[in-house]
Amino acid sequence: MEPTTPQEACFEAGIKFGTLYHQFAGTPVSPASAGSLARAIEEAIENQPFCRRVSVEIRTEQLEAAIAEQSVEYVELTGRFMEVELVVDYDGTEVVASMSMEDDYPRMRLDSVGGAD
């Protein structure tokens, strides 16, 4: 059975999240570098096929709290410090997906799937 266009669009969103998370997790980040890192992540992921838009917010208050508990002025980027939304347009189907913390886990989810069958 061939996948439907919406299924393929959702798969593309999953690829974008896999790349985003596993490429950038572990990157050193501080409140001062959070904005430029967020923009770099957005631009890198937007280069991928079918990706219309990516929005990354690095949660600087959480960065500051984590840094206050240690002796160095940065932390390694993990999902707990990010909120992400991405939009994929695959053959007329638009997928909106997001990532945010759910309890102690960075949950990636489909928010909407619309357009072609």
Phi, psi and omega in degrees: 000131178284141175292150177282165177301314177300323177296318178293323178297319178294320176301317178300320177298319178298321177299316181298317180293319178300316179296311183303308186291311188279341175281324188255345176301134181096352178293131176296133181216144176229168176304325181290330182259357186300317182296314181290326176293318178301316179296320179296319178297312179304310183294323180295314183289325179295343176291339184288150179302144174072000181273116181272320185202145174225135176235121180241127172245121174265122188283093187293328178298320178290323175300311182300319180295318179292320179294324181297338182268006183221180186263353179249163187263028176208167172228169174272134181295130172222175180300334181293343181259004186233146164234131188226142168227137176225152180235126177247138173239106182242109176051044177088356176257125178260129176243129172249127181227156182216164175225130174207167181287134173233109191058246181246026184229134177283099186274126175258132185215157171275128178264324177200152175224122182213163177113227185298161179287000000 
